[in-house]
Each structure stands twice: as structure tokens, then as C-alpha cells.
Amino acid sequence: MILIIYAHPYPRHSHANKRLLQEIKDLPDVKIRSLYDLYPDFTIDIKAEQKAVEEADLIIFQHPMQWYGLPPLVKLWIDKVLEHGWAYGHGGDALNGKGCMWAVTTGGNEQHFQLGHHPDFSALAQPLEATALYCGMKWQPYFALHNTFTCDEVAISAAALAYRQRLIDWQTAHPAAVAVQPQAMEGETNG
């Protein structure tokens, strides 16, 4: 099962993330948890989130990039849900062997991220990648959609199809992780 931890702080302004989610709606065995809808007061149900993660084979963190990083609710989710003794540390093996992928949208183009001493967009994936690896997860190449402020529907549709294909490719490579059942989305339905 693929679990998408989705977080868009302003879902009504989303057109790229919304389109990505629409494109994968009919895929079997994909579950979406919309954090800003489930936890508008930032009070995360840790046990519910851990249960959802335990059922997943691939966890995808999908969100728009904010100030070169994660939206605050994703960071809080990581801080709260990935507990010592569960996700890492003594007895903390709940995530061992699960896949982890970052699906991110950005307003700027890829050259926009050529700043600082490590000018490469992939450097921005490092904190999430390191977190996943520390918890024993298998890091997957990230999926990025740039230029969302200015790209047209043709570009967004092409990206959405590429995102869909990435998930299908993963499911094809991991047939035991796919049980045919309807997709479920918990939280927001329009983002």
C-alpha cells in the first residue's frame, strides 16, 4: 500500500498538488492523509498516524515547498510520529524496509535553487532523505514539479501523468504491496 502524507497549508490556492492527486485517484491501494484537514489545530493523533504508516509499504511526503523546506505541519508530523522506540532507537523498527519518497512542488524553476554553497535542488532533499535512512527506510528518487506559479495546464498535466506513472512503476515492481481495493483519502477532498 502506498501512503501519501499530503500537506498543503493553502489547499484552495493549490492547482499543481490538486492535479497530482486527481491523477492518481483511481489507482488501487493508495491512501492519502491530508494533514491540514485532519489536524487544523496541529494536534496530531500520533497513534492513528503510526497505524497508517505501519500498514504502508511506500510512504510519500507530498507538499509544496515553503521557504526551501517542509510546510510546518509536515515537520511537526515527523517530530511527533517518528518516536524513539518506534521509528528508531532501541526496538524502533516500525519503518525498516519501507520505501520513502518526496513529491514536492515549487513556484520557481530549478535554476531558482542555485543559491548558497550547495547549489543543487537535490541538496534540499537531504534532511528528509537522511531522516528516512536513519529510520531504516529505502529512499526513492524524489519527484519534483517546478514553476507551478507560471506553468500552464499542459505542463501540469504532463507532470501529473509522470507522477501517476512513478506510482504505477513502484506498484509493478512491488506486486505484493498492492491489494486491489478502492483508494481512500482521509482529510480534505478538494486539495
Disulfide bonds with the S-S distance in Angstrom:
none
